[in-house]
Amino acid sequence: MTGSTRRRPAAYFLAGITIAISGCAGLADEPVDVAVPPPAAAADAVIPPPPPEQSVAAALDGLATLEIKGRAPKTGYDRALFGQRWSDDVNVDGGRNGCDTRNDILQRDLDDITFRPGTRDCVVATGTLHDPYTGSRIDFVRGERTSEAVQIDHVVALSDAWQKGAQQLDAQTRADFANDPLNLRAVDGPTNQRKGDGDAATWLPPNRAFRCTYVADQVAVKARYRLWVTQAEHDAIAGILSGCTGAELPPAPEPLPDPAPAPAEPASEVYYPHCAAARAAGVAPIHRGSPGYRPGLDGDGDGIACE
């Protein structure tokens, strides 16, 4: 379809992951191939809210279910451990729909979309983004040299997830996490770069009116994939949600099946009968994959034995 145009209903904007906010003040993973002129003034932006469905109390209840633990080391993290970038073959979208995740999210989050000819209404060529992170309006055209102006953000960054439980997920579940629409949002590129892999304790959207939505989405994602939060992160989220008077949240996502157990550790030629022996040898703590590591020494299963 050459130059085809489609406008999404307002209720579909950020469907399933956003909050309709009333009286509430308040992704740096991979760029998408779109070209964007400078953002318009924030006053030009109109972010249509989805229908209210659930109270902010539900987000606080969800937060209460998340385990509070320290951040695990980033040792071993690699983007490739979360599968192919923008795969079309993931469990969370019901399998292949003929369009990669990146373009699926652009179609969901942008208005007045046109498509690249010959792509069967898949590859987004132009559109308008009402950026939730800055409150600005961004009109963009797909292009090679300016594509980073709009990016697809992982609401819970992959590196943050890796340090808070994703190391224990199987490869397919990690790929699902990286491509799950619940965890993805089209946003202003420079703002996404500034976020990096920060959690709610270290980074929040500059648009205060969107912060209730943002932290509630993080709670939903972490609950779905059984990830934990640090104490500082928990307190930051709780503080924001407690001030979201009148906010309405979407229903909690369906929980994923119990994750498959992590692959068995390969036999190690080094064996420590207990942590006292490992400490006496001067090797504690022992990280997963290191000589002497075995699950029997890793009481909390975080990949670090004899802490």
Stockholm file with secondary structure:
# STOCKHOLM 1.0

chainA/1-307         MTGSTRRRPAAYFLAGITIAISGCAGLADEPVDVAVPPPAAAADAVIPPPPPEQSVAAALDGLATLEIKGRAPKTGYDRALFGQRWSDDVNVDGGRNGCDTRNDILQRDLDDITFRPGTRDCVVATGTLHDPYTGSRIDFVRGERTSEAVQIDHVVALSDAWQKGAQQLDAQTRADFANDPLNLRAVDGPTNQRKGDGDAATWLPPNRAFRCTYVADQVAVKARYRLWVTQAEHDAIAGILSGCTGAELPPAPEPLPDPAPAPAEPASEVYYPHCAAARAAGVAPIHRGSPGYRPGLDGDGDGIACE
#=GR chainA/1-307 SS CTTCEECCCGGGTTTTTCCBCSSCCCCCCEECSBBCCCCCCGGGCCCCCCCCCEEHHHHHHHHHHSCBCCCCCCTTCCGGGGCSTTCSCCGGGTSCCSSCHHHHHHHHHEEEEEECTTSSSCSEEEEEEECTTTCCEEEEECCSSSTBTEEEEESSCHHHHHTTTGGGSCHHHHHHHHHCGGGEEEEEHHHHHHHTTCCTTTCCCSCGGGHHHHHHHHHHHHHHTTCCBCHHHHHHHHHHHHTCTTCEECCCCCCCCCCCCCCCCCCCSCCCSSHHHHHHTTCCSEETTSTTCCGGGCTTCSSEECC
#=GC SS_cons         CTTCEECCCGGGTTTTTCCBCSSCCCCCCEECSBBCCCCCCGGGCCCCCCCCCEEHHHHHHHHHHSCBCCCCCCTTCCGGGGCSTTCSCCGGGTSCCSSCHHHHHHHHHEEEEEECTTSSSCSEEEEEEECTTTCCEEEEECCSSSTBTEEEEESSCHHHHHTTTGGGSCHHHHHHHHHCGGGEEEEEHHHHHHHTTCCTTTCCCSCGGGHHHHHHHHHHHHHHTTCCBCHHHHHHHHHHHHTCTTCEECCCCCCCCCCCCCCCCCCCSCCCSSHHHHHHTTCCSEETTSTTCCGGGCTTCSSEECC
//
